Amino acid sequence: METITGRILITGALGQIGTELSTALAEIYGKDKVIMSDVREASDVPLTFEKLDVLDLEAFRSIIDKHEVKVVYHLASLLSGTSEKNPSLAWRLNIDPLLFLCNLAKDRIIDQIFWPSSIAVFGRGIPKENVGQEVPLNPSTVYGITKLAGEKWCEYYYRNYGADIRSIRYPGLISWKAPAGGGTTDYAVEIYHKALEEGRYTSFIAENTAMPMLYMDDAIAATIRLMQAPSEALSVRTSYNLGGMSFTPKQLAAAIRQEIPGFEITYAPDFRQAIAESWPASIDDSVARKDWGLAYWYNIDSMTRGMLENLRVKAS
């Protein structure tokens, strides 16, 4: 079993990523090593839990000191669709706590930070297909702007102070354990629920709009693999590309019909369609594969089987 000094704190631990990452980290390092936190109250969580608004920096520091935290997975943020509705909150929530943690890492109060970026950093003006690690970043959304700024802060604190901050540009994440949180790729989570509940779904993304996606099991494995990699192996200190698989709503509906033959889909694109069109259709993640051994285990068909099977069990 891997060993670490101090404890691990996960912010936003009741969210889509945090729910599963908390369990995975506890299995690796032990339940006594992992602290969950979220702005919401927890009910029936298997690990130590602290209610925390990450904008309350005094409370944030108090929890870090209380639990002798040395590693922080900072997942708390406002996602793309929600950020467009409240830009000022998105900026404060997505940047201020990150800077607070960067300074703690600079002062060696904590040893390591994981902070998630997103494909939202790319924006317009780049090729739609196979977007590389080093391309001009031109986000057109509030969420993308905050993620680009965060990436540069991560790099700045590493270059100037040696702060060990690691990051992944997540594509859309698909999970059955927790609801999605207001993102542009959330149709790919909602569609499975509606397929089982109603046999039909109305997509807020147009039928032929492709976006990169990743099953949560692969996302968690990649996150932990990056954090366990030796520092000297890492060539990227902004954020690593993560490509996963790329598909359209029409292709996902076809995969669902293999399991639910009568499934129907219609399309009513909303404001998130413009966001989706500003993002890449596919990502080149070869640098992550080379540096720290990124690998995937799921494709659209195996993911669909896993989603439907697990949602059926969860509902029973």
Backbone bond lengths (Angstrom), bond angles and torsions (degrees), N, CA, C in turn:
res aa  C-N    CA-C-N  psi(-1)  N-CA   C-N-CA  omega(-1)  CA-C   N-CA-C  phi
1 M - - - 1.459 - - 1.521 110.75 -
2 E 1.338 116.30 140.00 1.451 121.07 177.97 1.525 109.98 -64.79
3 T 1.331 117.25 147.50 1.462 121.37 176.77 1.520 109.04 -120.32
4 I 1.322 115.21 149.87 1.457 121.51 176.38 1.516 108.67 -137.39
5 T 1.320 115.35 160.64 1.452 121.40 173.53 1.523 108.26 -93.11
6 G 1.323 118.27 134.02 1.452 120.75 -179.55 1.515 111.47 74.82
7 R 1.340 115.26 -166.20 1.459 120.57 -177.03 1.522 111.38 -113.83
8 I 1.321 114.03 166.25 1.462 122.76 178.87 1.522 108.84 -104.61
9 L 1.327 116.78 131.19 1.462 122.01 174.57 1.521 108.71 -112.12
10 I 1.333 115.98 132.35 1.460 121.41 175.83 1.516 108.07 -114.67
11 T 1.337 117.73 117.51 1.459 120.68 173.47 1.530 108.38 -89.69
12 G 1.331 116.26 155.43 1.459 118.65 -175.35 1.509 112.07 60.52
13 A 1.333 116.85 34.31 1.465 121.49 -170.08 1.523 113.72 -74.11
14 L 1.327 118.18 -12.12 1.461 120.09 177.33 1.522 112.03 -94.84
15 G 1.328 116.83 3.60 1.450 121.49 179.81 1.508 112.80 -83.47
16 Q 1.325 115.17 -172.72 1.460 121.75 -173.37 1.526 112.38 -60.89
17 I 1.337 117.37 -45.59 1.465 120.65 179.28 1.524 110.63 -79.66
18 G 1.320 116.58 -46.78 1.454 121.49 -172.42 1.512 113.97 -59.73
19 T 1.326 116.92 -36.33 1.461 120.91 -179.30 1.524 111.28 -56.58
20 E 1.320 116.17 -44.51 1.459 120.11 -176.72 1.528 112.47 -87.23
21 L 1.326 116.53 -33.38 1.462 119.43 178.52 1.522 110.59 -64.52
22 S 1.325 117.81 -39.17 1.468 121.26 179.61 1.520 111.02 -57.86
23 T 1.324 116.01 -46.58 1.461 120.62 179.76 1.517 111.57 -63.44
24 A 1.329 116.35 -43.66 1.463 120.25 -178.58 1.526 111.51 -64.12
25 L 1.321 117.05 -42.69 1.468 120.30 -179.68 1.525 111.01 -67.57
26 A 1.325 117.21 -37.39 1.468 120.08 178.18 1.522 111.06 -64.92
27 E 1.333 117.08 -35.68 1.470 120.13 177.80 1.518 111.65 -66.96
28 I 1.336 117.07 -32.60 1.463 120.94 -178.89 1.522 111.47 -81.00
29 Y 1.347 116.68 -48.00 1.461 120.99 -169.66 1.528 114.43 -104.64
30 G 1.332 117.43 -13.05 1.452 121.18 -178.19 1.525 111.25 104.43
31 K 1.329 116.00 144.04 1.468 120.93 -176.86 1.526 112.53 -61.09
32 D 1.309 117.81 -31.60 1.462 120.58 -177.93 1.522 112.37 -72.29
33 K 1.345 117.55 -11.70 1.464 121.10 -177.17 1.531 113.30 -93.83
34 V 1.328 117.78 -11.92 1.466 120.81 -170.42 1.525 110.58 -115.50
35 I 1.330 115.45 126.48 1.459 122.73 177.88 1.522 108.56 -113.20
36 M 1.331 117.03 124.93 1.458 122.04 175.70 1.524 109.80 -94.69
37 S 1.330 116.77 143.88 1.462 120.45 173.77 1.519 109.51 -144.10
38 D 1.333 115.11 151.03 1.447 120.76 178.38 1.520 107.99 -163.43
39 V 1.332 115.80 159.16 1.467 120.22 178.14 1.520 110.62 -72.28
40 R 1.332 116.75 -21.66 1.464 120.90 177.13 1.527 110.30 -89.85
41 E 1.322 115.84 156.53 1.452 120.41 172.82 1.518 109.54 -71.19
42 A 1.319 115.97 144.38 1.462 120.74 178.70 1.518 109.89 -93.95
43 S 1.314 115.13 147.86 1.461 119.91 172.73 1.519 108.01 -130.19
44 D 1.300 115.75 122.84 1.463 122.06 174.33 1.528 112.63 59.19
45 V 1.333 117.34 50.37 1.463 120.09 173.16 1.526 108.85 -97.45
46 P 1.328 117.77 145.90 1.459 120.42 -173.09 1.529 114.26 -84.06
47 L 1.330 117.70 -2.60 1.459 121.70 -174.75 1.531 110.39 -121.46
48 T 1.315 115.72 167.26 1.460 120.31 174.06 1.527 109.53 -58.21
49 F 1.331 115.81 133.57 1.464 120.48 -175.41 1.528 110.39 -129.37
50 E 1.339 114.81 138.47 1.461 122.07 174.37 1.527 108.63 -127.02
51 K 1.326 117.02 126.25 1.454 119.73 173.19 1.529 108.01 -72.30
52 L 1.338 117.18 129.20 1.455 120.74 -174.95 1.520 111.46 -149.56
53 D 1.307 116.04 125.63 1.455 122.82 164.90 1.525 105.82 -91.86
54 V 1.329 117.71 112.87 1.468 120.47 -172.68 1.532 112.45 -67.13
55 L 1.330 117.59 -12.73 1.467 119.59 173.80 1.525 112.01 -77.19
56 D 1.317 117.03 -14.68 1.467 121.85 174.08 1.529 107.16 -87.57
57 L 1.330 116.27 86.78 1.464 120.68 -171.96 1.517 112.63 -67.04
58 E 1.314 117.23 -29.29 1.476 119.73 177.02 1.523 110.31 -65.81
59 A 1.327 116.90 -43.76 1.469 120.31 177.58 1.524 110.87 -66.85
60 F 1.321 115.76 -37.57 1.467 121.89 177.79 1.536 109.75 -58.29
61 R 1.316 116.77 -49.76 1.463 121.24 -179.76 1.524 111.01 -64.21
62 S 1.329 116.33 -38.03 1.457 120.13 -179.53 1.527 111.63 -61.31
63 I 1.331 116.99 -41.08 1.462 120.72 179.31 1.524 110.66 -67.62
64 I 1.325 116.57 -40.10 1.463 120.36 177.88 1.525 110.59 -60.88
65 D 1.320 116.65 -44.78 1.471 120.59 179.40 1.524 111.60 -68.14
66 K 1.317 116.63 -44.59 1.468 121.80 -176.86 1.522 111.98 -57.64
67 H 1.326 116.45 -41.95 1.464 120.83 -174.58 1.532 113.15 -100.61
68 E 1.321 116.94 5.97 1.462 121.65 -179.42 1.535 110.58 53.06
69 V 1.311 114.33 51.12 1.458 121.77 -177.32 1.525 110.17 -74.34
70 K 1.326 116.43 133.92 1.459 122.06 176.67 1.530 113.55 -120.72
71 V 1.335 116.50 -17.63 1.469 121.05 178.82 1.524 107.77 -129.37
72 V 1.336 117.07 130.91 1.463 121.64 179.20 1.521 109.54 -122.80
73 Y 1.321 115.86 124.27 1.461 122.73 167.29 1.521 105.96 -97.40
74 H 1.321 115.44 101.60 1.469 120.53 -171.48 1.529 109.50 -95.25
75 L 1.329 115.75 92.79 1.457 122.01 -174.51 1.523 113.48 -100.66
76 A 1.316 118.11 -14.62 1.462 120.89 -176.87 1.520 110.72 -62.73
77 S 1.330 116.81 124.71 1.464 120.66 178.99 1.518 109.60 -166.41
78 L 1.329 115.23 168.77 1.454 121.94 171.89 1.527 107.30 -101.47
79 L 1.336 117.51 126.76 1.457 121.28 -172.78 1.525 111.95 -83.75
80 S 1.335 116.13 -177.66 1.464 120.79 -163.51 1.517 114.05 -63.54
81 G 1.333 117.53 -52.69 1.451 119.04 -177.78 1.512 112.13 -63.39
82 T 1.325 117.37 -42.85 1.457 122.38 -179.55 1.517 111.11 -68.23
83 S 1.321 117.84 -36.28 1.467 121.47 -179.38 1.524 111.80 -62.29
84 E 1.338 117.32 -36.32 1.460 120.27 179.17 1.524 111.88 -62.92
85 K 1.316 116.56 -26.83 1.463 120.85 -178.80 1.524 112.60 -85.14
86 N 1.334 117.36 -18.45 1.466 120.41 -177.86 1.531 109.26 -146.66
87 P 1.347 117.21 73.70 1.473 120.55 -173.77 1.518 114.37 -60.53
88 S 1.319 117.70 -40.01 1.472 118.90 -176.38 1.522 111.22 -67.61
89 L 1.332 117.58 -39.96 1.465 120.16 175.98 1.522 110.44 -65.68
90 A 1.337 117.21 -40.25 1.464 120.44 179.03 1.518 110.83 -59.19
91 W 1.322 117.31 -43.74 1.465 120.32 179.79 1.526 111.23 -62.69
92 R 1.329 116.44 -47.46 1.476 119.66 -178.41 1.525 111.21 -65.11
93 L 1.324 116.83 -46.09 1.461 119.99 -175.02 1.529 111.92 -71.31
94 N 1.318 117.00 -36.45 1.461 119.90 -175.34 1.524 113.81 -85.29
95 I 1.340 117.88 -14.68 1.466 120.27 -176.54 1.526 113.40 -116.68
96 D 1.323 118.66 -49.25 1.473 120.19 -172.01 1.530 113.82 -57.65
97 P 1.343 119.92 -48.27 1.468 119.01 178.69 1.527 113.16 -64.72
98 L 1.339 116.89 -32.97 1.465 119.77 176.53 1.522 110.68 -62.65
99 L 1.321 117.58 -46.06 1.466 120.53 178.28 1.525 111.50 -62.04
100 F 1.302 116.31 -38.72 1.465 121.04 175.69 1.526 110.60 -57.60
101 L 1.340 117.25 -46.27 1.456 120.94 179.69 1.525 111.65 -68.52
102 C 1.332 116.99 -37.76 1.465 119.95 177.80 1.525 110.95 -58.54
103 N 1.303 116.30 -40.28 1.464 119.79 179.05 1.524 112.08 -69.39
104 L 1.319 117.12 -34.82 1.466 119.05 174.61 1.523 110.80 -65.56
105 A 1.326 116.83 -37.53 1.467 120.05 176.62 1.525 110.93 -68.95
106 K 1.308 116.67 -39.52 1.468 120.34 176.84 1.521 110.84 -58.02
107 D 1.335 116.25 -40.60 1.469 121.54 -178.27 1.523 112.58 -86.00
108 R 1.346 117.08 5.14 1.464 123.96 177.41 1.532 112.91 62.99
109 I 1.314 116.48 26.15 1.461 120.99 173.05 1.518 109.80 -77.26
110 I 1.335 116.67 -36.29 1.456 121.43 168.99 1.529 108.31 -120.47
111 D 1.345 115.64 156.63 1.463 120.05 -172.71 1.526 113.78 -96.04
112 Q 1.331 116.67 -30.71 1.449 119.23 -169.42 1.527 109.99 -154.14
113 I 1.341 115.50 142.97 1.464 121.99 178.07 1.526 108.59 -129.04
114 F 1.336 115.51 136.45 1.458 120.31 163.54 1.516 107.93 -109.74
115 W 1.345 115.21 130.98 1.464 120.89 179.58 1.521 108.71 -135.21
116 P 1.333 119.03 125.04 1.456 120.65 -176.35 1.522 112.72 -83.63
117 S 1.329 115.90 129.40 1.452 121.25 167.33 1.533 107.79 -100.35
118 S 1.317 116.95 -161.39 1.458 120.03 -170.07 1.522 110.53 -157.74
119 I 1.338 115.80 158.80 1.459 120.31 171.55 1.528 111.47 -63.60
120 A 1.322 117.47 -10.84 1.470 120.73 177.94 1.519 112.77 -64.06
121 V 1.338 118.93 -14.57 1.471 120.47 -179.93 1.522 112.13 -70.75
122 F 1.325 118.51 -19.19 1.459 119.69 -171.48 1.527 112.53 -74.82
123 G 1.302 117.75 -54.79 1.459 120.09 178.26 1.513 114.01 68.24
124 R 1.318 115.55 -156.43 1.467 121.66 -174.15 1.527 111.07 -85.68
125 G 1.343 114.71 161.37 1.457 120.46 173.09 1.503 115.32 91.24
126 I 1.339 117.30 9.69 1.464 120.84 176.50 1.522 108.41 -122.11
127 P 1.338 118.68 162.27 1.469 119.73 176.77 1.532 110.26 -59.08
128 K 1.308 116.86 146.55 1.462 120.63 178.99 1.518 111.80 -74.84
129 E 1.327 117.18 -29.84 1.467 120.60 -173.07 1.529 111.73 -108.16
130 N 1.341 114.70 141.48 1.465 122.45 170.70 1.524 112.19 54.02
131 V 1.316 116.06 50.20 1.473 122.12 -176.54 1.527 110.10 -69.24
132 G 1.326 116.22 126.62 1.454 121.48 -174.51 1.523 114.42 -79.56
133 Q 1.325 114.19 174.01 1.466 120.72 -178.72 1.521 112.25 -64.67
134 E 1.314 116.69 -44.14 1.464 120.54 -175.86 1.528 110.28 -107.49
135 V 1.306 116.40 88.15 1.463 122.07 175.85 1.525 107.90 -129.98
136 P 1.323 118.34 158.21 1.465 119.55 175.78 1.532 110.55 -60.68
137 L 1.308 116.33 133.79 1.464 121.36 -179.51 1.526 108.74 -99.83
138 N 1.314 115.92 126.53 1.461 120.71 -174.90 1.524 109.57 -142.50
139 P 1.338 117.88 65.17 1.463 119.79 -175.58 1.524 111.96 -64.79
140 S 1.325 115.15 144.94 1.457 120.54 -179.57 1.524 112.57 -113.63
141 T 1.335 116.62 7.17 1.463 121.27 179.31 1.523 109.87 -121.45
142 V 1.322 114.92 159.84 1.465 120.46 176.22 1.529 109.97 -59.19
143 Y 1.317 115.89 -45.84 1.463 120.58 -179.60 1.526 110.67 -59.30
144 G 1.331 116.67 -46.57 1.455 120.10 179.06 1.509 113.16 -62.34
145 I 1.324 117.06 -37.55 1.467 121.05 177.61 1.520 110.29 -62.53
146 T 1.326 117.11 -43.82 1.473 119.46 179.51 1.522 110.94 -65.43
147 K 1.322 117.35 -36.96 1.462 119.81 -179.59 1.530 111.73 -71.01
148 L 1.322 117.34 -38.39 1.461 119.42 175.74 1.528 110.54 -62.75
149 A 1.318 116.95 -45.42 1.464 119.95 178.25 1.525 110.79 -60.82
150 G 1.327 116.70 -42.49 1.454 120.20 179.12 1.515 112.88 -62.53
151 E 1.328 116.32 -41.11 1.467 119.54 177.15 1.529 111.30 -58.51
152 K 1.305 116.19 -44.26 1.464 119.56 -178.40 1.526 111.20 -68.21
153 W 1.319 117.40 -34.85 1.474 119.18 175.79 1.532 110.22 -66.01
154 C 1.327 117.98 -41.06 1.470 120.52 177.51 1.523 110.54 -58.26
155 E 1.324 115.98 -47.19 1.458 120.31 179.65 1.529 111.35 -64.42
156 Y 1.311 117.01 -42.13 1.464 121.82 -179.06 1.530 111.06 -59.34
157 Y 1.317 116.71 -46.46 1.471 119.74 -177.25 1.521 111.47 -71.66
158 Y 1.321 118.08 -28.08 1.458 119.18 173.57 1.523 110.71 -71.78
159 R 1.329 116.70 -49.58 1.468 120.51 -176.69 1.519 112.28 -63.46
160 N 1.300 118.78 -39.04 1.459 122.07 -173.62 1.525 114.53 -93.31
161 Y 1.351 116.97 -27.58 1.463 119.23 -174.62 1.523 113.75 -128.84
162 G 1.328 117.40 -1.98 1.461 119.26 -179.00 1.512 114.26 71.75
163 A 1.333 117.60 17.79 1.468 121.16 179.70 1.529 109.38 -68.50
164 D 1.320 116.84 128.70 1.462 121.97 -174.90 1.533 109.65 -87.72
165 I 1.333 115.79 88.78 1.458 122.81 -179.24 1.520 107.63 -116.97
166 R 1.324 116.70 127.69 1.453 121.39 -174.88 1.528 109.63 -123.98
167 S 1.325 115.62 148.38 1.459 118.69 -172.10 1.517 111.73 -150.81
168 I 1.323 114.83 152.10 1.462 124.30 175.76 1.523 108.14 -127.17
169 R 1.337 116.01 138.36 1.469 120.53 169.95 1.524 107.68 -86.19
170 Y 1.330 115.61 93.76 1.453 119.15 -178.63 1.518 111.50 -68.35
171 P 1.321 117.58 138.94 1.465 120.47 163.95 1.524 108.93 -79.86
172 G 1.322 117.81 -165.37 1.457 119.52 174.49 1.518 110.40 -64.44
173 L 1.324 117.56 135.66 1.457 121.96 -176.61 1.521 110.31 -109.66
174 I 1.315 115.42 135.14 1.462 121.90 -173.62 1.523 109.00 -119.78
175 S 1.340 115.70 121.91 1.463 120.89 -174.14 1.526 109.82 -145.71
176 W 1.326 116.06 147.16 1.461 120.65 176.47 1.519 112.45 -97.94
177 K 1.333 118.54 -13.57 1.467 120.58 -171.64 1.519 113.62 -80.73
178 A 1.332 117.59 -33.27 1.461 120.75 -177.27 1.518 108.96 -136.00
179 P 1.331 117.59 149.37 1.467 119.67 178.61 1.515 111.41 -68.10
180 A 1.337 115.96 153.44 1.455 120.59 174.66 1.529 109.44 -68.98
181 G 1.342 115.35 165.89 1.456 118.57 -168.34 1.510 116.49 -120.62
182 G 1.321 119.11 28.75 1.452 119.69 175.83 1.509 114.40 103.42
183 G 1.320 117.90 22.59 1.451 121.50 -177.64 1.522 113.09 -93.97
184 T 1.319 115.51 165.04 1.460 121.86 -178.72 1.527 111.65 -69.90
185 T 1.314 117.71 -28.66 1.468 121.02 -179.86 1.533 112.64 -88.04
186 D 1.318 117.87 6.83 1.462 120.06 -173.97 1.524 114.41 -66.79
187 Y 1.327 117.35 -15.49 1.471 118.17 176.87 1.519 110.17 -56.17
188 A 1.343 116.62 -33.14 1.457 121.26 -175.05 1.523 112.31 -75.50
189 V 1.322 117.49 -6.99 1.468 121.89 169.40 1.528 109.34 -98.61
190 E 1.316 116.06 -47.77 1.471 120.84 -177.96 1.526 112.39 -58.81
191 I 1.315 116.62 -35.78 1.465 120.80 -174.40 1.524 111.90 -60.05
192 Y 1.317 117.72 -35.26 1.466 120.58 180.00 1.524 111.11 -69.91
193 H 1.323 116.58 -42.20 1.463 120.21 178.02 1.524 110.58 -60.71
194 K 1.336 116.47 -46.94 1.463 120.53 -178.21 1.529 111.53 -68.39
195 A 1.331 116.57 -33.31 1.462 119.77 178.28 1.523 111.01 -60.29
196 L 1.323 116.22 -41.69 1.455 120.71 -179.62 1.524 112.14 -78.17
197 E 1.324 116.77 -38.27 1.466 120.21 -174.41 1.527 112.62 -79.74
198 E 1.351 116.29 -39.29 1.456 119.70 -171.04 1.532 114.02 -127.03
199 G 1.330 117.10 -13.76 1.455 119.66 -177.77 1.511 114.21 75.32
200 R 1.324 117.40 9.50 1.472 121.49 179.88 1.516 108.90 -154.21
201 Y 1.339 114.60 161.22 1.476 119.67 179.85 1.514 109.20 -152.99
202 T 1.346 115.86 142.60 1.454 122.22 172.53 1.525 108.05 -107.47
203 S 1.319 116.47 114.56 1.467 122.06 -174.80 1.518 110.59 -86.29
204 F 1.331 115.83 135.65 1.469 120.38 174.70 1.530 111.82 -86.19
205 I 1.333 116.50 2.53 1.468 122.88 173.42 1.532 108.19 -115.25
206 A 1.325 116.87 139.32 1.458 121.71 -177.40 1.526 111.45 -63.88
207 E 1.337 115.72 155.03 1.465 120.86 -167.10 1.522 114.42 -62.52
208 N 1.321 118.72 -30.84 1.466 120.89 -175.13 1.524 113.36 -108.53
209 T 1.330 117.32 19.87 1.468 121.36 178.34 1.532 109.23 -89.01
210 A 1.328 116.31 110.72 1.469 120.98 -179.89 1.524 110.50 -89.75
211 M 1.322 115.52 138.59 1.464 122.00 173.92 1.531 108.95 -139.13
212 P 1.322 117.24 151.00 1.467 119.75 176.03 1.527 110.38 -69.87
213 M 1.308 116.15 139.04 1.467 122.91 -178.94 1.531 110.06 -137.52
214 L 1.325 115.15 160.65 1.462 120.02 -178.94 1.520 108.95 -149.85
215 Y 1.320 116.02 131.94 1.464 120.66 173.95 1.531 108.07 -69.61
216 M 1.323 115.78 142.02 1.461 119.96 -171.10 1.527 112.88 -60.03
217 D 1.311 118.58 -34.77 1.474 120.38 178.58 1.529 110.94 -56.86
218 D 1.338 116.25 -42.38 1.465 120.07 178.55 1.526 111.21 -70.27
219 A 1.324 117.20 -36.15 1.471 120.39 179.02 1.525 111.59 -64.60
220 I 1.317 116.75 -42.50 1.476 120.79 179.55 1.520 110.31 -65.76
221 A 1.330 116.38 -44.57 1.467 119.80 179.16 1.523 111.26 -60.55
222 A 1.340 117.04 -41.42 1.462 120.52 179.96 1.524 111.33 -66.07
223 T 1.316 116.66 -41.22 1.465 121.11 -179.84 1.517 111.45 -60.67
224 I 1.303 116.31 -47.12 1.462 120.67 -178.29 1.528 110.38 -68.95
225 R 1.317 117.03 -38.49 1.463 119.79 178.74 1.524 111.04 -62.58
226 L 1.324 117.14 -41.87 1.462 120.42 177.02 1.525 110.79 -61.67
227 M 1.326 117.30 -44.53 1.467 120.04 -176.93 1.518 112.58 -69.26
228 Q 1.326 117.39 -24.31 1.460 120.69 179.30 1.529 112.56 -89.99
229 A 1.319 117.53 -8.66 1.469 120.12 -178.87 1.518 111.08 -68.74
230 P 1.327 118.65 145.85 1.463 120.35 175.23 1.518 110.66 -63.71
231 S 1.318 115.62 140.55 1.460 120.95 -175.72 1.526 111.95 -56.49
232 E 1.308 116.55 -37.94 1.468 119.88 -175.94 1.534 112.44 -68.98
233 A 1.349 117.51 -14.09 1.464 120.06 179.24 1.528 112.40 -82.25
234 L 1.314 116.90 -13.10 1.460 120.49 -172.14 1.524 111.01 -90.41
235 S 1.327 115.50 123.02 1.464 120.92 179.16 1.524 112.26 -100.78
236 V 1.327 116.98 -9.00 1.465 122.22 -177.22 1.519 109.25 -117.28
237 R 1.328 116.62 125.30 1.463 120.39 178.65 1.524 112.32 -121.72
238 T 1.347 115.69 11.12 1.459 119.32 165.31 1.522 106.35 -90.71
239 S 1.328 117.61 -82.41 1.462 121.07 177.45 1.521 109.08 -162.00
240 Y 1.328 116.49 137.88 1.466 121.62 -178.54 1.527 112.21 -80.27
241 N 1.330 115.83 136.13 1.458 120.73 170.18 1.525 110.84 -61.05
242 L 1.323 115.55 140.00 1.461 122.55 172.01 1.521 106.42 -133.00
243 G 1.328 117.08 118.49 1.453 120.14 -171.52 1.515 115.74 -95.35
244 G 1.340 116.49 -40.17 1.454 119.59 -177.27 1.518 111.70 60.66
245 M 1.331 116.18 -130.00 1.470 123.07 178.83 1.519 108.40 -125.15
246 S 1.309 117.31 151.17 1.458 121.59 178.60 1.519 109.81 -115.92
247 F 1.342 115.88 132.83 1.466 119.90 177.08 1.519 109.78 -155.73
248 T 1.320 115.70 165.70 1.458 123.31 178.60 1.531 109.54 -102.28
249 P 1.338 118.01 164.61 1.467 119.29 172.77 1.531 112.91 -55.83
250 K 1.323 116.73 -37.73 1.464 120.28 178.84 1.523 111.44 -62.84
251 Q 1.331 117.11 -41.74 1.466 120.77 179.04 1.527 111.41 -69.17
252 L 1.324 117.29 -36.94 1.459 119.91 178.41 1.526 110.29 -67.47
253 A 1.327 116.47 -39.53 1.461 119.52 177.02 1.524 110.90 -61.39
254 A 1.328 117.07 -38.41 1.460 120.71 178.38 1.526 111.34 -64.34
255 A 1.324 116.99 -38.86 1.462 120.55 177.35 1.529 110.68 -65.05
256 I 1.336 116.71 -38.64 1.465 120.39 178.70 1.526 110.60 -66.80
257 R 1.329 117.53 -36.82 1.474 120.45 -179.95 1.530 111.95 -64.07
258 Q 1.312 117.03 -23.86 1.465 118.54 175.53 1.524 111.05 -65.32
259 E 1.330 116.53 -26.66 1.468 122.03 179.64 1.524 111.81 -101.71
260 I 1.333 117.21 -31.33 1.470 123.16 -179.71 1.534 106.50 -129.42
261 P 1.323 118.81 87.24 1.467 121.72 -169.19 1.530 115.03 -56.66
262 G 1.321 118.44 -30.81 1.459 120.29 -177.09 1.513 115.17 -88.32
263 F 1.306 118.03 7.20 1.471 120.76 -175.56 1.531 111.02 -62.76
264 E 1.341 115.55 137.49 1.459 121.96 179.91 1.528 109.90 -122.56
265 I 1.318 115.71 145.33 1.464 120.61 177.12 1.526 109.66 -132.99
266 T 1.335 115.62 139.99 1.457 122.75 171.35 1.526 107.66 -126.42
267 Y 1.332 115.92 171.36 1.464 119.69 -172.68 1.525 110.43 -132.07
268 A 1.336 114.93 131.27 1.465 122.12 175.91 1.527 107.31 -142.55
269 P 1.329 118.04 75.54 1.472 121.04 -176.35 1.528 111.56 -56.91
270 D 1.344 116.16 138.34 1.461 121.43 176.69 1.530 109.18 -117.13
271 F 1.331 117.63 -157.97 1.465 121.03 -175.59 1.519 112.87 -60.47
272 R 1.323 117.26 -21.92 1.464 120.33 -179.68 1.525 112.87 -72.44
273 Q 1.327 117.05 -16.75 1.458 120.18 177.50 1.530 111.34 -62.26
274 A 1.323 116.47 -42.66 1.467 119.59 178.82 1.523 110.99 -63.87
275 I 1.324 117.11 -36.84 1.460 120.73 176.56 1.536 109.67 -63.52
276 A 1.322 115.99 -46.74 1.467 120.60 -179.00 1.525 111.18 -59.77
277 E 1.317 116.54 -39.60 1.458 120.17 -178.41 1.528 112.49 -68.85
278 S 1.323 116.88 -19.65 1.465 119.93 178.33 1.528 112.43 -85.89
279 W 1.323 116.75 -6.51 1.457 121.34 -177.29 1.537 111.03 -99.46
280 P 1.332 117.30 160.99 1.474 120.17 176.48 1.521 111.83 -65.60
281 A 1.320 115.34 156.62 1.460 121.15 173.27 1.528 111.41 -89.74
282 S 1.327 117.05 -26.39 1.466 121.19 177.05 1.523 109.30 -153.72
283 I 1.331 115.86 157.06 1.469 123.24 -170.54 1.524 110.63 -126.98
284 D 1.318 116.31 139.28 1.461 122.95 171.65 1.527 108.44 -92.25
285 D 1.337 116.93 113.39 1.461 120.76 -179.23 1.533 112.01 -113.05
286 S 1.332 116.05 30.29 1.463 120.56 -176.33 1.531 112.80 -64.84
287 V 1.336 118.38 -27.87 1.471 119.97 179.50 1.529 110.11 -67.16
288 A 1.323 117.03 -42.19 1.469 120.10 177.12 1.526 111.20 -64.96
289 R 1.311 116.62 -37.60 1.469 119.41 177.13 1.528 110.83 -62.35
290 K 1.317 116.59 -41.11 1.470 121.45 -178.42 1.531 111.65 -72.60
291 D 1.322 116.90 -44.36 1.466 120.25 -172.27 1.525 112.91 -74.35
292 W 1.334 117.25 -45.22 1.469 118.50 -173.06 1.525 114.79 -138.13
293 G 1.338 115.55 20.27 1.453 119.66 168.35 1.518 115.54 75.35
294 L 1.325 117.54 33.31 1.463 120.60 176.18 1.525 110.48 -53.17
295 A 1.341 116.11 135.79 1.464 121.45 177.10 1.522 108.71 -151.10
296 Y 1.330 115.60 157.20 1.463 121.37 179.01 1.524 110.19 -125.09
297 W 1.349 115.46 154.23 1.454 121.34 -179.91 1.526 113.22 -120.20
298 Y 1.329 118.27 -10.99 1.463 121.22 -174.29 1.523 111.79 -118.99
299 N 1.354 115.62 145.55 1.452 122.33 168.53 1.531 108.11 -119.17
300 I 1.329 117.99 -174.81 1.467 120.33 -173.81 1.532 112.23 -62.60
301 D 1.331 117.29 -34.55 1.461 119.73 -178.22 1.524 112.27 -76.00
302 S 1.327 117.42 -45.86 1.466 119.19 179.71 1.526 110.96 -68.39
303 M 1.338 117.28 -34.55 1.464 120.64 175.07 1.526 110.81 -63.17
304 T 1.325 116.78 -43.99 1.465 120.80 -179.33 1.516 111.43 -62.81
305 R 1.324 116.83 -43.50 1.466 119.30 176.78 1.521 110.71 -60.71
306 G 1.352 116.87 -44.55 1.457 120.60 -179.47 1.516 112.58 -64.17
307 M 1.342 116.94 -43.12 1.463 120.23 179.17 1.528 111.18 -60.69
308 L 1.312 116.99 -50.80 1.461 120.14 -175.78 1.526 111.96 -66.66
309 E 1.319 117.04 -41.34 1.466 120.31 178.53 1.533 110.89 -61.60
310 N 1.317 116.72 -46.81 1.459 119.81 -177.09 1.523 112.33 -70.88
311 L 1.325 118.12 -35.84 1.458 120.34 177.61 1.531 111.25 -67.84
312 R 1.320 116.24 -35.91 1.462 118.78 175.98 1.525 111.45 -62.95
313 V 1.333 116.43 -44.63 1.469 121.00 178.63 1.527 110.13 -63.39
314 K 1.320 116.12 -43.34 1.473 120.57 -178.94 1.518 111.91 -61.78
315 A 1.323 117.46 -35.17 1.460 122.24 -177.42 1.533 112.25 -80.57
316 S 1.325 116.96 -16.86 1.470 119.55 -174.48 1.528 112.13 -82.80
